[in-house]
Amino acid sequence: MFAATALAATPVMSQAPAAQPSELALAYNAQTDAAFRKGLQTRLAWTGDYVGAFDGTIGATSLRAIRDFQARHGMAATGIIDEPMLKLLVDLSDNAQRSLGATLVDDAATGARILLPLSLAEDRGETEVGNVWRSADDGIEVETIRIADTGQTLNGLFEVLSEPTGSRTVSDATFGGEWFVVRGKEAGRSYYMRFAARGTDLRGFSASYVADEADRLAPYVVVASNLFDPFAGEPQAPVVAANEPNPFSSLLARKREQGAGGAADARYAMASIDPAQPNLFEVPGESVPQEVPPAPAFDMAGSGFLVSRDGWLLTNAHVVNACTTVLVGQSDVVSQTIIDPANDLALIKVDRALGEPLEISTAKPRLGEDILALGFPLRSILADSLNVTRGNVSSLLGLMNDERYLQISAPVQPGNSGGPLIDLAGRVVGVVTAKLNAVAVADATGDIPQSINFAIRPGAATAFLSANGIEFEPADPNEALASVPDATAEVKDSIFPVICVGG
């Protein structure tokens, strides 16, 4: 997480017109990672605010979704994401997933990978075209479908399914060349179908639900459609044989069978859960086997790095100063904390040795030198592993000529706070602490700043360590520079996520 960065607005800046949505979109697309933008779209879909492709490009639809979310939750609908909004979005989208038991499943019957609401719908076994999951009251139904080697084309199937009938309306029918989507209502139920083709192999899924389930299932359908991978694997056997002349018509006409279906212990007879799916979509629960325990809930997260052999780490004060409990990694509880709020630094200690401390440079930083920012940004959206970005020291001063800081061009995100800034010899040359909010600046000035981030100078860090009796490792100023992978490999085992619980 990042400390708020104050911006001193001159009278000219304060009178500038607000940026148009296109300028905000440009700022998002220029200043954030594609993985973050896709994660943002996914989470806004789970809260019911975004309907569209998870393409990682922020446009008018994504900006409208951000503003809708803000307005619904009593925030200023600026389209600018701040930390309170991000935290609320993560909490609400996680809750939406958990309430459904949303789980990515590999369906052996069709070879497709599909997101299923396993808390609501149980596996009822094979159909003539795939597999079906249905709730006990028949209010929710999800089916996988495969039509293979029949001579049927994707366009032909689209023409059949997109044609309204006496009992079935069509509200949207979109053909994308290699895929199509059809949605509407039938017998008082909302339905959604998505199909794709590879040669004569057509695979898809359908979801239908009663009106009472619309609030929960409409967001699910958006996410499931985006995550659907029709050709993730090979089916166990062809589902539809060539001697069945019109399988898709039986799909439309088939009556949904009532009844209990298979027993609970046979729910995954035709489907296997993929344990390698990203945490964004994993849902803890007894029915979902997990090799690793779920991470604890947290209110804030940042990064930290070892500065002594007896368990002291350095991080930012704003990462830990309001926590009930601080964790290093997933399980090491911090036993001591020393905070320097004036310089946004904190020392935290765990009661065991974690590895080798990083060496801290005692030389003056050089303008233009290559640097790497390492940490654990956006762990609730991006990967849990260490993240590395590259840039330069672009100024030897911070905002308003603050001599305690360096300005850097390496991209950083919330969660990088407290991580080390190193040179290509693996020496710590700063502590990542803040970024300029490019979207806010664009909104205030109409101009988009590029790659303006900040780190605390190493001198402030070493002074803090010395004042508290921490024997740190000074770096050799003559150490040879290495490649980015080699420099990263040298320091990676000494950098940890820092998790604030109960802040």
N, C-alpha and C positions, 0 to 999 in steps of 0.2 A: 504494500500500500504506500501511497505517497503523501507527504505533507502538502498542504495547500500552498500553492505558489502564488504569492502576491504579485499583481501586475500594476505598476504605476501608470495610470492613463493620463496623458497630456490632454489639455482642452481640445486639441484637434482630434485626438483619438476618440474622446468621449462624444464628439459630435458626428463621427462617421456613421453612415447608414449601416444597419445590421446586414450581415451577409445573407445572401439568398440561399435557399436550400441546396442549390447546385454547388455553392462554395463550401457548405458544410459537408456535403458528400465528398467533394474533392479532398477536404481535410482528413476525413475518416480514411479514405482509400489511400492517401499518401502517408499517413502517420501511424497506421495500425497494421498489424499482421493480418494476412488473409485468414489464418486459422482463428484469430480473434473475431473477425467479422462473420465468419461462418458460425462460430459458437454463439455470437450475439443473435444472429438470425434464428438459430435453433431455439435458443432460450425464449426469444420473443414469440416464436411460434407456440411453444409450450404454454405461455401465458395467454394465448389467444389473440395476440396483437399483430402477428405477422402471418401473412398468407402469401407464399411465393417460394421461389427456388432458393436453396442454401448455396448460393454461388459465390459468397465472399465479397460481393460488390455492393457497397452502400449506395442506394439510389433513392428516388422519391418514396418508394414503397417502404423501404427500411426506415427512412427518416420519419415517415408518418407513423410507423409502428412504435418507434422510440417515443414520439410525442404523445401518442395515444396511451402508452404505458404510463408516462409521467402524469398525464392529465387524470387518468383513472385513479392514481394513487396520491393525488393532492400535491404533486410537484409542479413546478413551473415547466410548461410544455415547450422547452427551448430546443429539444433535439440533441442537447449536449449531455453526454453521460458523465456523471460524477460518481464518487465512491458510494454514497448512500443509495443511489439508483442501482448501481451494479450489484451491491449486496442484496437489495430487495429482489432484484431480478433473479439472481442465483437461487435465493431461498424459495421463491415462488415457483420457479421452473423445476427445481429439484422436487418440491412437494408434489407438483403435478405428475412428474414421472413416477414417483413412489406410490402415489395413490392408485395408479393404473398397474403397477408392477411392470412397467415398460421394459422389455427385454428383447435384444436382438437374437433371433433364433434362425438356425440353418434348418430348413425344411427338407427332409430327405425325400419326400414324395415328388417334389418339383425341382429341387436343386436351388431354390431361391432363398435369399436371406431376407427376413422380414422382422419388423418391430411389432411385438405382440403385447396386448394388455393382459398379462397373465394373472393379475390379481382379480380380474373380472371375468375372463373367458377361459374355459378349460378345453384341452385338446379332446375333440370328439371323434378323432380318427379320420381315415381316408374317405374321400368321395370318389366319384368316377373320374374326376379331373384334378384331384390334388388332396388337400387336407383342410379341415375346418376346425375352428375354435369358436365356442359359443358359451354365453353366460347361462346360468341355471334358469333364468326367467325368459330366455330367448330375446332379451332386449338388445344384445350385442352379438354380432357375428362377424368373424374374419375368415376369409378363405384364401388359400393359394390355389392357382389354376395353371395347368400346363396343357397345351394343345399342340401335339407334335406329329409331324409327318402325315398330315391329312390333306395337304394341298391348300389349306386355308391360309390366306395372307393376312397381314396385320391390317391393311386397309380394308379388306373385306370384313374382318371382325369388327373394326371400328364402325363401318356402315351399319352393321346389324345392331350393335350395342348403343349407338348414338341415335337410333330411331325411336321416338316416343311410341308407347303403346297405350291402350285404353287405361291401364292401371299404373303406368310408369311414365313419369315426366323426366325431361332432361333439362337441367339448368346450365350445364357447361359441358361442351364436347370439344376437346382440343387435340388435334393430330400433329405430332411433332416429327413425322418422317420415320423415326425408328421407335417411337413410343406414342401412346395416346392416353388421355384421361377422359373419363365420362363420369358425371355426377348428377344427382337429381333425387327424386322421391318416388317410392313405390309402396303402396299399401300403408301409407302413414309413416314409413321409415325413410330416413335419409340413407343414400348409398353413395359409394365412391368406388371406381374401378380404375386401375392403372395396368397397362400391358406394354410389353416390349417384345421385340422379335430379333432372333438371330437365325437367318435363313428361314427354314420352315418350322423352327422351334419357337412357339409363342408362349410366353410366361407372364403371369400377372397376379394381382391380388384384388380382392374386393372386401370392403368393410361396410356394414350396414348397422343402423342403430335407431332406436325409438327416440321420440322427441325429448323424453326425460333425461336422456344421456347426452344430449347435444353439447352441453357446456364442457363435458369431459372429453367426448369423443371427437368433436370437430378439431381441436388442436392436435389430438393424437393423429388424425388422418393426415394433416399437413406434414407432421414430422415423419410418419411412416412412409408417405409417398416419397419424400426426399431421401430417406435412408434405404428404400427398397432396392435390393440388388438381385435382379431376376436370374442372373447367370453366375452367381457366386460359386456354385458347385454343380456336380452332375447328379441327376436323380438316380434312384436305385434301379428304376425300370421305366420305360415309356408309360405314361399315364393313359394316353388316348391312342388307341391303335388305329391304323390306317383304314380298317374296315368299318369304323364308326363314321358315317358320312357327315353328320351334322352335330358335332359335340357341343358347340357353343350354344345351339338352340336348346339343348338339354340343360345347359348351365342356366339359361334364363328361365326355363320352365320348371326346373326341379323344385319340388316342395322341400322346404327345410324340415328335416326330421326333428321331432321332439324326443325327449327322453334323456336318460342319464349318460349314454355313451359309455366310454371306457372308464375304468376305475381310476382313482386318483393316482395310484402308483404306476399307471401306464400312460400318464399325460405326455411323456416325451418319447413314446415308442417310435413316433415318426418324425421327431424333431430333436436336434441336439443343440444345446446352448453353446455359443462360441465364447470360451473364457477369455479370449484375447481382445474383446471389444473395449473401447476406451471408457474411462470412468464416467464420462458424461452421460452414458446411457446405461451403466450398470445400476441395478437396484438391489440392495441387500435384502435377503429374505431366505427362509428355509428352503424354498423350492428352487433357489438359484445357487448351484454349487459355486463356492468361491475358495480359491487357494490362499488368498490374502485377506485378512480382516479388513472391514471398511474403515476408512480414515475417520477420525473424530470430527464432529461438527466444529467449525471455527468461525470466528467473527472477523479476524483480520489475518493476513499472512504476508510474510516478507522473506528475506534471505539473511544469512549470516555466514561468517567464516572464522575458522580457528585462528587465534592469535597466541595461544600458549599450549604447552603440552599437557597441562592439568585441567583442560576442559573449559577454558574461557573462549568465548566467541564475541566478535564485534558485529553490531548491527545498527540500525537506526533507532533513535528514541521513540519516534512515532509508531514504530512497529509494535513495541512492547509496553509502552507507558500506561496503558489503561486496561491491562489484562488481569483476569483472575488467575489464570494459569498460562505459562508459556511452555511450549514444547519445541524441542529441536528434533527435526525429523518427525517420525510418527509417534515416538514413545518416550524419548528422554525428557523428563521434566526438569525445567530450570530451577535451581535451588537458590541462586543469588542473582540479583540484578543491580547494576549501577548505571545511573542515567545522567547524561549531560544534555539537558533540554536546550541550552543555548546553542549548541553545535549539532543538535539532532543526532547524538551518538549514544549508544548503550552497550554495556558489557553484560553478557549473560553467561552463567556457568552451569554445566551439568557435572554430575558427580562420577564421571568416568572419563578416561582418555578416549578421544574420538579420532586421533590421528595426528599428523604433522601440521604444525601451524604454518600459515603462509608467511613469506618474507615480505616485509614492508619497506618500501623505498624511502630513504632519507634524503634523496636528492630532490632538487626542484623539478617540478613537471616541466616538460618542454612543449611549447606551442606546436601543434601539428603532428605530434607523435602518435603512432598507431596504438590503439587501446582495445581491450575486450571487456565487455560488461557481462558478468556471469550471475545467474540467479535462478529463481523459480517463479516466473511471472504467471499470473492468472491460472493458478493450479486448478481452479474449478472449471476452467474452460480449455486450457491447453494441456499438454502432456505434463505428468508429474516429474519428469526427468529434468536434469540441469539444462538450462537454455543459455546459449552463447550468441552475442551479437558483436559486430566489429564497427569501429569508427575511429575518430581522431579527437585529440584535444583541440577544440575549435576556439577556445578563449581561456586565458588564465584567470579570469574573473567571473563571478556569478552575476545574478541580477543586481542592478544598481551598483555595479563595481564592487560587490562583496568579495573580499580577498580570501574568505574561507572556502570558496567554491571554485570548481573548474566547470566550464561549459564543454559538453561532449556531444558528438554526433551519433554515437552508437544508440540504436533504438532500444528503449526500455519501456516496460509496462508495469502496472500495479503488480506488486509481488517481487519486483527487482530490488525494491528498497532494502538497503542494508547489505546487498551483495558487493563483492569486491570489483573494483576496476583494476585491471592488470595490464602491464605492457607485454610485449612479445617475448620477454625473458621470464615471465611468470611472476614479476614483482608487483605487489599491490601499490598502485599509484593514486588510489582514491576509493571512496565508499559511495556507491550509487545512492542518491537520496531523493531526487525529484525530477519532474519533467514539466516543460511548459505546456499548458493545455492548448494545443494548436486549434482545436475546435472552438474553444472559448475566445481565443484571439481572433479567429476568423469571424466569429459572430459579432465581436465588438468593433473590429476595424475594417472588415472586408478584405483583409490580406491573410494569406496562409503562411505561417512560419514553418520552416523546415528543420527537422532534426535538432531541436534545442532541448537538451537535457542537462542535468547537473549532478556533480559528485563532490563530496567533501574532500578537500586536499589531504594528502597523507600526513602533512605536518600537524594538522589538527587532531588526526587520529592518534599519532604517536605521542603527542602531548597528553591526550586523555589517558592513554595506556600508562604512561610513566607516572602521571599524577596519582594513579590508583595501584601502583606497585606491580603492574603486569610486565613481566620480562618477555618482550616480543623479540622476534627474529629480524634484525636489520638485514636488508638485501645487499648483495654485492653489486656495487654500481658498475662493475666491469663485466657482469654476466652477459654472455653472448645472446643475441636475439635468436628466436626460433620461429618455426612456422606456427600458424594459428592452431592446428591440431596438436602439435607438440606442446605449445604453451598451455593449452586447455588440459591436456592429459596430465601435466605436471601439478595442476592445482585442483582438479575437479573433486578429488576425494576429501578435500578440506572445506567444502562449501555445502551448506545445509539449508533446507527450508526451516523457517521460524514461524510457528503457528501460535496465534493469540487466541485463547479460549476464554469466553466470558467477558470480552471487553465491552 
